[in-house]
Amino acid sequence: MKSKKIRCIIDIERDSYTNIALDEMFFVRESFEPVIRFYTWQYPAWTIGYFQKYSDIKNENNYPIIRRLTGGLAVLHKNDLSYSVIIDDTWPYLYNQEKTYEAIHNEIKKSLFAVNIICDGNVKFNTGHKDISCVKTFYKDDLFVNGKKVVGSCQRRRGKKILVEGSIHLKLNYEQIKNFANIYFNNISKFLNCKFEINSLTDNELIAAKTLVEQKYNTDKWKGLF
């Protein structure tokens, strides 16, 4: 049965491992509910795609490297605003990767316009450029500002659920993030014909994420360091 309400979270800064663990916690737990979360990073860190190698990263600054559940390429997180959309068959394009990419980025674009951040628009072609870094690799419907790619995302499906993780590589202050996120929540709820509810993470959710970090994300096995 499709959900009629989406839980929306404007999260605080968290460490890199917890940020990624929280996405999996929401995605796989039995008491599933659709969640959209915006979050930032306590310190610079790389996230890499599920199938990517750690050795691909030229990590000259020795930043943490965290493997995601989603695919795609490496992303260096510094001042970006990251997001996750974790949803069931409320989403109309559950099994259509391109439509999902287009729809989520289009709603981000509309919401960025609403807070007076001028965007060049969606890129409608693939340049064919290859790079280990996601922000240097261009795909259809990537979002550019002043010629620079600023929004990209990656996906993972499991049954009738989808996890989309992405980043907005614009330096926004707290008020801009809050205003943008609220507009985005409103826009996406209209797009899905659902209600939305804004709240915070619970203590139990943070405990579950901490357990995932200790048992999975911060282990050599998950990192691929056998």
Secondary structure as a PSIPRED ss2 file (coil, helix, strand):
# PSIPRED VFORMAT (PSIPRED V4.0)

   1 M C   1.000  0.000  0.000
   2 K C   1.000  0.000  0.000
   3 S C   1.000  0.000  0.000
   4 K C   1.000  0.000  0.000
   5 K E   0.000  0.000  1.000
   6 I E   0.000  0.000  1.000
   7 R E   0.000  0.000  1.000
   8 C E   0.000  0.000  1.000
   9 I E   0.000  0.000  1.000
  10 I E   0.000  0.000  1.000
  11 D E   0.000  0.000  1.000
  12 I E   0.000  0.000  1.000
  13 E E   0.000  0.000  1.000
  14 R E   0.000  0.000  1.000
  15 D C   1.000  0.000  0.000
  16 S H   0.000  1.000  0.000
  17 Y H   0.000  1.000  0.000
  18 T H   0.000  1.000  0.000
  19 N H   0.000  1.000  0.000
  20 I H   0.000  1.000  0.000
  21 A H   0.000  1.000  0.000
  22 L H   0.000  1.000  0.000
  23 D H   0.000  1.000  0.000
  24 E H   0.000  1.000  0.000
  25 M H   0.000  1.000  0.000
  26 F H   0.000  1.000  0.000
  27 F H   0.000  1.000  0.000
  28 V H   0.000  1.000  0.000
  29 R C   1.000  0.000  0.000
  30 E C   1.000  0.000  0.000
  31 S C   1.000  0.000  0.000
  32 F C   1.000  0.000  0.000
  33 E C   1.000  0.000  0.000
  34 P C   1.000  0.000  0.000
  35 V E   0.000  0.000  1.000
  36 I E   0.000  0.000  1.000
  37 R E   0.000  0.000  1.000
  38 F E   0.000  0.000  1.000
  39 Y E   0.000  0.000  1.000
  40 T E   0.000  0.000  1.000
  41 W E   0.000  0.000  1.000
  42 Q C   1.000  0.000  0.000
  43 Y C   1.000  0.000  0.000
  44 P C   1.000  0.000  0.000
  45 A E   0.000  0.000  1.000
  46 W E   0.000  0.000  1.000
  47 T E   0.000  0.000  1.000
  48 I E   0.000  0.000  1.000
  49 G C   1.000  0.000  0.000
  50 Y C   1.000  0.000  0.000
  51 F C   1.000  0.000  0.000
  52 Q C   1.000  0.000  0.000
  53 K C   1.000  0.000  0.000
  54 Y H   0.000  1.000  0.000
  55 S H   0.000  1.000  0.000
  56 D H   0.000  1.000  0.000
  57 I C   1.000  0.000  0.000
  58 K C   1.000  0.000  0.000
  59 N C   1.000  0.000  0.000
  60 E C   1.000  0.000  0.000
  61 N C   1.000  0.000  0.000
  62 N C   1.000  0.000  0.000
  63 Y C   1.000  0.000  0.000
  64 P C   1.000  0.000  0.000
  65 I E   0.000  0.000  1.000
  66 I E   0.000  0.000  1.000
  67 R E   0.000  0.000  1.000
  68 R C   1.000  0.000  0.000
  69 L C   1.000  0.000  0.000
  70 T C   1.000  0.000  0.000
  71 G C   1.000  0.000  0.000
  72 G C   1.000  0.000  0.000
  73 L C   1.000  0.000  0.000
  74 A E   0.000  0.000  1.000
  75 V E   0.000  0.000  1.000
  76 L E   0.000  0.000  1.000
  77 H E   0.000  0.000  1.000
  78 K C   1.000  0.000  0.000
  79 N C   1.000  0.000  0.000
  80 D C   1.000  0.000  0.000
  81 L E   0.000  0.000  1.000
  82 S E   0.000  0.000  1.000
  83 Y E   0.000  0.000  1.000
  84 S E   0.000  0.000  1.000
  85 V E   0.000  0.000  1.000
  86 I E   0.000  0.000  1.000
  87 I E   0.000  0.000  1.000
  88 D C   1.000  0.000  0.000
  89 D C   1.000  0.000  0.000
  90 T C   1.000  0.000  0.000
  91 W C   1.000  0.000  0.000
  92 P C   1.000  0.000  0.000
  93 Y C   1.000  0.000  0.000
  94 L C   1.000  0.000  0.000
  95 Y C   1.000  0.000  0.000
  96 N C   1.000  0.000  0.000
  97 Q H   0.000  1.000  0.000
  98 E H   0.000  1.000  0.000
  99 K H   0.000  1.000  0.000
 100 T H   0.000  1.000  0.000
 101 Y H   0.000  1.000  0.000
 102 E H   0.000  1.000  0.000
 103 A H   0.000  1.000  0.000
 104 I H   0.000  1.000  0.000
 105 H H   0.000  1.000  0.000
 106 N H   0.000  1.000  0.000
 107 E H   0.000  1.000  0.000
 108 I H   0.000  1.000  0.000
 109 K H   0.000  1.000  0.000
 110 K H   0.000  1.000  0.000
 111 S H   0.000  1.000  0.000
 112 L H   0.000  1.000  0.000
 113 F H   0.000  1.000  0.000
 114 A H   0.000  1.000  0.000
 115 V C   1.000  0.000  0.000
 116 N C   1.000  0.000  0.000
 117 I C   1.000  0.000  0.000
 118 I C   1.000  0.000  0.000
 119 C C   1.000  0.000  0.000
 120 D C   1.000  0.000  0.000
 121 G E   0.000  0.000  1.000
 122 N E   0.000  0.000  1.000
 123 V C   1.000  0.000  0.000
 124 K C   1.000  0.000  0.000
 125 F C   1.000  0.000  0.000
 126 N C   1.000  0.000  0.000
 127 T C   1.000  0.000  0.000
 128 G C   1.000  0.000  0.000
 129 H C   1.000  0.000  0.000
 130 K C   1.000  0.000  0.000
 131 D C   1.000  0.000  0.000
 132 I C   1.000  0.000  0.000
 133 S E   0.000  0.000  1.000
 134 C H   0.000  1.000  0.000
 135 V H   0.000  1.000  0.000
 136 K H   0.000  1.000  0.000
 137 T C   1.000  0.000  0.000
 138 F C   1.000  0.000  0.000
 139 Y C   1.000  0.000  0.000
 140 K C   1.000  0.000  0.000
 141 D C   1.000  0.000  0.000
 142 D C   1.000  0.000  0.000
 143 L E   0.000  0.000  1.000
 144 F E   0.000  0.000  1.000
 145 V E   0.000  0.000  1.000
 146 N C   1.000  0.000  0.000
 147 G C   1.000  0.000  0.000
 148 K E   0.000  0.000  1.000
 149 K E   0.000  0.000  1.000
 150 V E   0.000  0.000  1.000
 151 V E   0.000  0.000  1.000
 152 G E   0.000  0.000  1.000
 153 S E   0.000  0.000  1.000
 154 C E   0.000  0.000  1.000
 155 Q E   0.000  0.000  1.000
 156 R E   0.000  0.000  1.000
 157 R E   0.000  0.000  1.000
 158 R E   0.000  0.000  1.000
 159 G C   1.000  0.000  0.000
 160 K C   1.000  0.000  0.000
 161 K E   0.000  0.000  1.000
 162 I E   0.000  0.000  1.000
 163 L E   0.000  0.000  1.000
 164 V E   0.000  0.000  1.000
 165 E E   0.000  0.000  1.000
 166 G E   0.000  0.000  1.000
 167 S E   0.000  0.000  1.000
 168 I E   0.000  0.000  1.000
 169 H C   1.000  0.000  0.000
 170 L C   1.000  0.000  0.000
 171 K C   1.000  0.000  0.000
 172 L C   1.000  0.000  0.000
 173 N C   1.000  0.000  0.000
 174 Y H   0.000  1.000  0.000
 175 E H   0.000  1.000  0.000
 176 Q H   0.000  1.000  0.000
 177 I H   0.000  1.000  0.000
 178 K H   0.000  1.000  0.000
 179 N H   0.000  1.000  0.000
 180 F H   0.000  1.000  0.000
 181 A H   0.000  1.000  0.000
 182 N H   0.000  1.000  0.000
 183 I H   0.000  1.000  0.000
 184 Y H   0.000  1.000  0.000
 185 F H   0.000  1.000  0.000
 186 N H   0.000  1.000  0.000
 187 N H   0.000  1.000  0.000
 188 I H   0.000  1.000  0.000
 189 S H   0.000  1.000  0.000
 190 K H   0.000  1.000  0.000
 191 F H   0.000  1.000  0.000
 192 L H   0.000  1.000  0.000
 193 N C   1.000  0.000  0.000
 194 C C   1.000  0.000  0.000
 195 K E   0.000  0.000  1.000
 196 F E   0.000  0.000  1.000
 197 E E   0.000  0.000  1.000
 198 I E   0.000  0.000  1.000
 199 N C   1.000  0.000  0.000
 200 S C   1.000  0.000  0.000
 201 L C   1.000  0.000  0.000
 202 T C   1.000  0.000  0.000
 203 D H   0.000  1.000  0.000
 204 N H   0.000  1.000  0.000
 205 E H   0.000  1.000  0.000
 206 L H   0.000  1.000  0.000
 207 I H   0.000  1.000  0.000
 208 A H   0.000  1.000  0.000
 209 A H   0.000  1.000  0.000
 210 K H   0.000  1.000  0.000
 211 T H   0.000  1.000  0.000
 212 L H   0.000  1.000  0.000
 213 V H   0.000  1.000  0.000
 214 E H   0.000  1.000  0.000
 215 Q H   0.000  1.000  0.000
 216 K H   0.000  1.000  0.000
 217 Y H   0.000  1.000  0.000
 218 N C   1.000  0.000  0.000
 219 T C   1.000  0.000  0.000
 220 D H   0.000  1.000  0.000
 221 K H   0.000  1.000  0.000
 222 W H   0.000  1.000  0.000
 223 K H   0.000  1.000  0.000
 224 G C   1.000  0.000  0.000
 225 L C   1.000  0.000  0.000
 226 F C   1.000  0.000  0.000
